[in-house]
Amino acid sequence: MIASGPRGFAIGSFDELAPWSYASFPHRHEFYEMVCVTSGSGTQVIDFVPYELNPVTLYFVAPGQVQFWERRTPIEGYVVVFLEEFLAAQYGDRVSPRQSLTLDPLGIGRALHLHDDQIEPIMGLFAALYREYRRPGGADASVLQAYLHVLLVEMRRLHSDVGTSMVEDRSTALARRYLRLVSDELLNEQTVRGYADRIGITPKHLADVVRRTTGKTPAEIIRTALTVEAKRLLTHTDLTIAQVSQRLSFDNPSYFGRFFKREVGMSPGEFRRGGMAGPAPKRGAARTRVRRRGDRLPSVTQLPT
Protein backbone atom coordinates (compact mmCIF):
# COMPACT_ATOMS: atom_id res chain seq x y z
CA MET A 1 0.00 0.00 0.00
CA ILE A 2 1.12 3.56 -0.58
CA ALA A 3 1.22 6.27 2.03
CA SER A 4 -1.73 8.49 2.81
CA GLY A 5 -0.75 11.90 1.48
CA PRO A 6 -2.34 15.26 0.67
CA ARG A 7 -5.66 15.18 -1.10
CA GLY A 8 -5.40 15.18 -4.89
CA PHE A 9 -1.93 13.64 -5.20
CA ALA A 10 -0.30 10.21 -5.03
CA ILE A 11 2.98 8.62 -6.13
CA GLY A 12 4.05 5.00 -6.08
CA SER A 13 5.06 2.04 -8.19
CA PHE A 14 2.78 0.34 -10.70
CA ASP A 15 1.96 -2.34 -8.13
CA GLU A 16 1.50 0.09 -5.23
CA LEU A 17 -1.04 2.40 -6.79
CA ALA A 18 -3.95 0.29 -8.02
CA PRO A 19 -4.95 -2.47 -10.47
CA TRP A 20 -5.67 0.12 -13.17
CA SER A 21 -1.93 0.77 -13.51
CA TYR A 22 -1.81 -2.41 -15.59
CA ALA A 23 -5.33 -2.24 -17.04
CA SER A 24 -5.53 -4.12 -20.35
CA PHE A 25 -8.99 -2.78 -21.20
CA PRO A 26 -9.75 0.70 -22.57
CA HIS A 27 -10.44 3.20 -19.81
CA ARG A 28 -9.91 6.83 -19.01
CA HIS A 29 -8.88 8.68 -15.87
CA GLU A 30 -10.30 11.89 -14.49
CA PHE A 31 -6.90 12.96 -13.21
CA TYR A 32 -3.42 13.52 -14.65
CA GLU A 33 -0.97 10.63 -14.81
CA MET A 34 2.79 10.94 -15.19
CA VAL A 35 4.81 7.74 -15.61
CA CYS A 36 8.51 6.90 -15.67
CA VAL A 37 9.34 3.35 -16.79
CA THR A 38 12.69 2.18 -15.39
CA SER A 39 12.59 -1.55 -16.20
CA GLY A 40 10.45 -3.96 -18.17
CA SER A 41 8.69 -3.17 -21.42
CA GLY A 42 5.28 -2.98 -23.01
CA THR A 43 2.97 -1.27 -25.46
CA GLN A 44 0.45 1.20 -24.13
CA VAL A 45 -2.23 2.56 -26.46
CA ILE A 46 -3.21 6.17 -25.75
CA ASP A 47 -5.97 7.64 -27.91
CA PHE A 48 -5.40 5.02 -30.63
CA VAL A 49 -1.64 5.57 -30.81
CA PRO A 50 0.59 2.68 -29.59
CA TYR A 51 3.67 3.67 -27.61
CA GLU A 52 6.57 1.28 -27.06
CA LEU A 53 7.69 1.75 -23.46
CA ASN A 54 11.19 0.65 -22.56
CA PRO A 55 13.68 1.89 -19.98
CA VAL A 56 13.91 4.79 -19.50
CA THR A 57 10.65 6.20 -20.90
CA LEU A 58 8.66 9.15 -19.63
CA TYR A 59 5.07 9.85 -20.62
CA PHE A 60 2.07 11.86 -19.53
CA VAL A 61 -1.66 11.19 -19.87
CA ALA A 62 -4.27 13.92 -19.44
CA PRO A 63 -7.78 13.45 -18.03
CA GLY A 64 -10.16 11.96 -20.58
CA GLN A 65 -7.55 10.30 -22.79
CA VAL A 66 -8.39 6.67 -23.55
CA GLN A 67 -5.65 4.20 -22.68
CA PHE A 68 -4.94 0.51 -22.20
CA TRP A 69 -1.97 -1.86 -22.16
CA GLU A 70 -1.73 -3.99 -25.29
CA ARG A 71 1.14 -6.11 -24.01
CA ARG A 72 3.74 -5.87 -21.28
CA THR A 73 6.36 -7.62 -19.21
CA PRO A 74 6.59 -6.83 -15.48
CA ILE A 75 7.24 -3.09 -15.34
CA GLU A 76 8.91 -1.04 -12.65
CA GLY A 77 9.07 2.70 -12.26
CA TYR A 78 7.22 5.66 -10.81
CA VAL A 79 3.58 6.57 -11.36
CA VAL A 80 2.42 10.04 -10.29
CA VAL A 81 -1.29 10.87 -10.31
CA PHE A 82 -2.78 14.22 -9.37
CA LEU A 83 -5.70 16.56 -9.84
CA GLU A 84 -5.23 19.97 -11.44
CA GLU A 85 -6.63 21.53 -8.26
CA PHE A 86 -3.63 20.16 -6.36
CA LEU A 87 -1.30 22.48 -8.28
CA ALA A 88 -3.86 25.28 -8.47
CA ALA A 89 -3.96 25.45 -4.67
CA GLN A 90 -0.35 26.69 -4.73
CA TYR A 91 0.04 28.33 -8.14
CA GLY A 92 -3.48 29.26 -9.22
CA ASP A 93 -3.99 29.20 -12.98
CA ARG A 94 -0.37 30.20 -13.63
CA VAL A 95 0.58 26.52 -13.84
CA SER A 96 -1.57 24.17 -15.91
CA PRO A 97 -0.30 20.61 -16.43
CA ARG A 98 -1.98 20.36 -19.82
CA GLN A 99 -0.55 23.66 -21.01
CA SER A 100 2.86 23.19 -19.40
CA LEU A 101 3.73 20.04 -21.31
CA THR A 102 2.91 20.71 -24.92
CA LEU A 103 1.20 23.10 -27.27
CA ASP A 104 -0.57 20.18 -28.90
CA PRO A 105 -3.30 18.82 -26.58
CA LEU A 106 -3.65 15.80 -28.84
CA GLY A 107 0.03 14.94 -28.45
CA ILE A 108 0.12 14.83 -24.67
CA GLY A 109 0.43 11.06 -24.56
CA ARG A 110 3.68 11.07 -26.54
CA ALA A 111 6.36 8.90 -24.94
CA LEU A 112 9.79 10.42 -24.41
CA HIS A 113 12.81 8.11 -24.29
CA LEU A 114 15.41 9.72 -22.05
CA HIS A 115 19.05 10.02 -23.06
CA ASP A 116 21.75 9.01 -20.59
CA ASP A 117 22.42 12.60 -19.52
CA GLN A 118 18.69 13.19 -18.88
CA ILE A 119 18.03 10.19 -16.67
CA GLU A 120 19.71 11.25 -13.43
CA PRO A 121 18.02 14.68 -13.01
CA ILE A 122 14.57 13.34 -13.92
CA MET A 123 14.90 10.28 -11.69
CA GLY A 124 16.11 12.54 -8.89
CA LEU A 125 12.89 14.54 -9.06
CA PHE A 126 10.71 11.44 -9.00
CA ALA A 127 12.72 10.10 -6.05
CA ALA A 128 12.37 13.40 -4.18
CA LEU A 129 8.60 13.35 -4.71
CA TYR A 130 8.44 9.76 -3.51
CA ARG A 131 10.52 10.46 -0.38
CA GLU A 132 8.43 13.48 0.57
CA TYR A 133 5.19 11.60 -0.04
CA ARG A 134 6.31 8.81 2.28
CA ARG A 135 7.88 11.13 4.84
CA PRO A 136 7.28 9.93 8.42
CA GLY A 137 4.75 12.19 10.04
CA GLY A 138 3.16 13.12 6.73
CA ALA A 139 4.13 14.94 3.56
CA ASP A 140 4.09 18.71 3.20
CA ALA A 141 1.73 19.57 0.34
CA SER A 142 3.69 22.71 -0.59
CA VAL A 143 6.88 20.65 -1.00
CA LEU A 144 5.08 18.12 -3.22
CA GLN A 145 3.59 20.95 -5.26
CA ALA A 146 7.03 22.53 -5.72
CA TYR A 147 8.68 19.27 -6.81
CA LEU A 148 5.76 18.51 -9.14
CA HIS A 149 6.01 21.97 -10.67
CA VAL A 150 9.74 21.49 -11.34
CA LEU A 151 9.07 18.05 -12.84
CA LEU A 152 6.46 19.52 -15.19
CA VAL A 153 8.91 22.22 -16.26
CA GLU A 154 11.58 19.61 -16.96
CA MET A 155 9.12 17.51 -18.97
CA ARG A 156 8.17 20.59 -20.94
CA ARG A 157 11.83 21.21 -21.73
CA LEU A 158 12.19 17.63 -22.92
CA HIS A 159 9.23 18.14 -25.26
CA SER A 160 10.93 21.30 -26.50
CA ASP A 161 14.15 19.38 -27.14
CA VAL A 162 12.35 17.01 -29.52
CA GLY A 163 10.89 19.76 -31.63
CA THR A 164 7.92 21.37 -29.91
CA SER A 165 8.17 25.13 -30.06
CA MET A 166 7.98 26.48 -26.54
CA VAL A 167 8.96 30.12 -27.00
CA GLU A 168 7.54 32.00 -24.04
CA ASP A 169 5.82 35.07 -25.43
CA ARG A 170 2.34 36.50 -25.80
CA SER A 171 1.67 34.49 -28.94
CA THR A 172 2.48 31.28 -27.09
CA ALA A 173 0.15 32.25 -24.25
CA LEU A 174 -2.69 32.98 -26.69
CA ALA A 175 -2.11 29.72 -28.56
CA ARG A 176 -2.15 27.76 -25.32
CA ARG A 177 -5.34 29.45 -24.24
CA TYR A 178 -6.93 28.53 -27.56
CA LEU A 179 -5.82 24.90 -27.29
CA ARG A 180 -7.13 24.69 -23.74
CA LEU A 181 -10.50 26.12 -24.81
CA VAL A 182 -10.74 23.61 -27.66
CA SER A 183 -9.94 20.80 -25.24
CA ASP A 184 -12.51 21.96 -22.69
CA GLU A 185 -15.30 23.34 -24.89
CA LEU A 186 -15.18 21.22 -28.05
CA LEU A 187 -18.71 19.88 -27.65
CA ASN A 188 -20.09 23.39 -27.17
CA GLU A 189 -18.05 25.42 -29.65
CA GLN A 190 -16.60 24.35 -32.98
CA THR A 191 -15.96 27.59 -34.86
CA VAL A 192 -12.77 29.62 -34.99
CA ARG A 193 -14.77 32.83 -34.62
CA GLY A 194 -16.45 31.52 -31.49
CA TYR A 195 -13.11 30.79 -29.84
CA ALA A 196 -11.65 34.11 -31.00
CA ASP A 197 -14.60 35.92 -29.41
CA ARG A 198 -14.03 34.07 -26.13
CA ILE A 199 -10.37 35.04 -26.12
CA GLY A 200 -11.14 38.62 -27.16
CA ILE A 201 -9.17 38.77 -30.42
CA THR A 202 -10.09 38.66 -34.10
CA PRO A 203 -10.21 35.35 -35.99
CA LYS A 204 -7.32 36.57 -38.18
CA HIS A 205 -5.17 37.37 -35.15
CA LEU A 206 -5.98 33.97 -33.66
CA ALA A 207 -5.10 32.25 -36.94
CA ASP A 208 -1.78 34.09 -37.13
CA VAL A 209 -0.62 33.26 -33.59
CA VAL A 210 -1.82 29.65 -33.67
CA ARG A 211 -0.19 28.95 -37.03
CA ARG A 212 3.04 30.64 -36.00
CA THR A 213 3.20 28.79 -32.68
CA THR A 214 1.90 25.32 -33.57
CA GLY A 215 2.33 25.07 -37.33
CA LYS A 216 -1.39 24.36 -37.68
CA THR A 217 -4.43 26.49 -38.40
CA PRO A 218 -7.12 26.90 -35.72
CA ALA A 219 -9.55 25.02 -37.97
CA GLU A 220 -7.13 22.09 -38.32
CA ILE A 221 -6.87 21.84 -34.55
CA ILE A 222 -10.67 21.77 -34.19
CA ARG A 223 -10.98 19.09 -36.88
CA THR A 224 -8.29 16.95 -35.25
CA ALA A 225 -9.90 17.26 -31.83
CA LEU A 226 -13.31 16.33 -33.27
CA THR A 227 -11.80 13.33 -35.05
CA VAL A 228 -10.15 12.02 -31.89
CA GLU A 229 -13.33 12.41 -29.84
CA ALA A 230 -15.36 10.73 -32.60
CA LYS A 231 -12.93 7.78 -32.57
CA ARG A 232 -13.25 7.54 -28.79
CA LEU A 233 -17.05 7.47 -28.93
CA LEU A 234 -17.21 5.03 -31.85
CA THR A 235 -14.69 2.67 -30.31
CA HIS A 236 -15.52 2.76 -26.63
CA THR A 237 -19.27 3.41 -26.39
CA ASP A 238 -22.49 1.77 -27.53
CA LEU A 239 -23.82 5.03 -28.97
CA THR A 240 -25.24 4.74 -32.47
CA ILE A 241 -23.54 6.69 -35.23
CA ALA A 242 -26.46 9.11 -35.19
CA GLN A 243 -26.01 9.59 -31.44
CA VAL A 244 -22.28 10.16 -31.87
CA SER A 245 -23.07 12.73 -34.54
CA GLN A 246 -25.49 14.46 -32.17
CA ARG A 247 -23.03 14.33 -29.25
CA LEU A 248 -20.45 16.08 -31.42
CA SER A 249 -22.97 18.74 -32.51
CA PHE A 250 -23.04 17.85 -36.20
CA ASP A 251 -26.16 19.00 -38.04
CA ASN A 252 -26.96 15.48 -39.22
CA PRO A 253 -25.38 12.00 -39.43
CA SER A 254 -24.70 12.37 -43.15
CA TYR A 255 -22.55 15.44 -42.60
CA PHE A 256 -20.75 13.68 -39.75
CA GLY A 257 -20.14 10.67 -42.01
CA ARG A 258 -18.62 12.83 -44.75
CA PHE A 259 -16.45 14.67 -42.22
CA PHE A 260 -15.20 11.44 -40.64
CA LYS A 261 -14.42 9.77 -43.96
CA ARG A 262 -12.51 12.83 -45.13
CA GLU A 263 -10.41 12.92 -41.95
CA VAL A 264 -9.92 9.18 -41.35
CA GLY A 265 -10.25 7.63 -44.80
CA MET A 266 -13.18 5.38 -43.91
CA SER A 267 -16.78 5.74 -42.78
CA PRO A 268 -17.74 5.73 -39.08
CA GLY A 269 -19.30 2.30 -39.54
CA GLU A 270 -16.18 0.90 -41.19
CA PHE A 271 -14.04 2.32 -38.39
CA ARG A 272 -16.28 0.81 -35.71
CA ARG A 273 -16.29 -2.59 -37.43
CA GLY A 274 -12.51 -2.49 -37.58
CA GLY A 275 -12.31 -3.98 -34.08
CA MET A 276 -10.24 -1.17 -32.55
CA ALA A 277 -11.95 -1.22 -29.16
CA GLY A 278 -9.41 -3.45 -27.47
CA PRO A 279 -10.31 -6.13 -24.91
CA ALA A 280 -13.33 -5.67 -22.69
CA PRO A 281 -12.89 -4.91 -18.99
CA LYS A 282 -13.00 -7.81 -16.59
CA ARG A 283 -16.09 -8.14 -14.47
CA GLY A 284 -15.73 -6.26 -11.22
CA ALA A 285 -12.78 -4.14 -12.35
CA ALA A 286 -11.67 -1.97 -9.46
CA ARG A 287 -12.57 1.70 -9.11
CA THR A 288 -14.50 2.06 -12.34
CA ARG A 289 -17.89 3.30 -13.35
CA VAL A 290 -19.65 4.16 -16.59
CA ARG A 291 -19.48 7.90 -17.05
CA ARG A 292 -22.85 8.49 -18.66
CA ARG A 293 -25.74 6.57 -20.12
CA GLY A 294 -24.76 4.89 -23.36
CA ASP A 295 -21.07 4.71 -22.51
CA ARG A 296 -19.33 1.45 -21.77
CA LEU A 297 -15.92 2.97 -21.12
CA PRO A 298 -14.76 2.57 -17.50
CA SER A 299 -13.63 5.82 -15.91
CA VAL A 300 -11.34 5.91 -12.89
CA THR A 301 -12.74 8.76 -10.83
CA GLN A 302 -10.74 8.53 -7.60
CA LEU A 303 -7.07 8.80 -6.89
CA PRO A 304 -5.63 5.88 -4.90
CA THR A 305 -5.40 6.37 -1.16
NORMOCOR-V332724 format. One record per backbone hydrogen bond with DSSP energy under -1.0 kcal/mol. NH is the residue of the N-H (numbers start at 1). CO is the residue of the C=O. Records with the same first field share a line. If there is no record, write none. Layout:
# NORMOCOR-V332724
NH = CO / CO
This chain:
# NORMOCOR-V332724
9 = 6
10 = 81
12 = 79
17 = 13
21 = 18
22 = 19
23 = 20
27 = 67
28 = 298
30 = 300
32 = 82
33 = 61
34 = 80
35 = 59
36 = 78
37 = 57
38 = 76
39 = 76
42 = 53
43 = 71
44 = 51
45 = 68
46 = 49
47 = 66
49 = 46
51 = 44
53 = 42
57 = 37
58 = 112
59 = 35
61 = 33
64 = 29
65 = 62
67 = 27
68 = 45
69 = 23
70 = 43
71 = 43
73 = 41
76 = 39
78 = 36
79 = 12
80 = 34
81 = 10
82 = 32
83 = 8
86 = 83
88 = 84
89 = 85
90 = 87
91 = 87
92 = 88
94 = 91
100 = 96
101 = 97
107 = 104
110 = 107
112 = 58
114 = 56
118 = 115
119 = 115
122 = 118
123 = 119
124 = 120
125 = 121
126 = 122
127 = 123
128 = 124
129 = 125
130 = 126
131 = 127
132 = 128
133 = 129
134 = 130
135 = 132
138 = 135
144 = 140
145 = 141
146 = 142
147 = 143
148 = 144
149 = 145
150 = 146
151 = 147
152 = 148
153 = 149
154 = 150
155 = 151
156 = 152
157 = 153
158 = 154
159 = 155
160 = 156
161 = 157
162 = 158
163 = 160
164 = 159
169 = 167
173 = 169
174 = 170
175 = 171
176 = 172
177 = 173
178 = 174
179 = 175
180 = 176
181 = 177
182 = 178
183 = 179
184 = 180
185 = 181
188 = 185
189 = 185
195 = 191
196 = 192
197 = 193
198 = 194
199 = 195
200 = 196
201 = 196
206 = 202
207 = 203
208 = 204
209 = 205
210 = 206
211 = 207
212 = 208
213 = 209
214 = 210
215 = 211
221 = 217
222 = 218
223 = 219
224 = 220
225 = 221
226 = 222
227 = 223
228 = 224
229 = 225
230 = 226
231 = 227
232 = 228
233 = 229
234 = 230
235 = 231
236 = 232
237 = 233
238 = 294
244 = 240
245 = 241
246 = 242
247 = 243
248 = 244
249 = 246
250 = 245
256 = 252
257 = 253
258 = 254
259 = 255
260 = 256
261 = 257
262 = 258
263 = 259
264 = 260
265 = 261
271 = 267
272 = 268
273 = 269
275 = 272
285 = 282
295 = 292
296 = 236
299 = 289
300 = 28
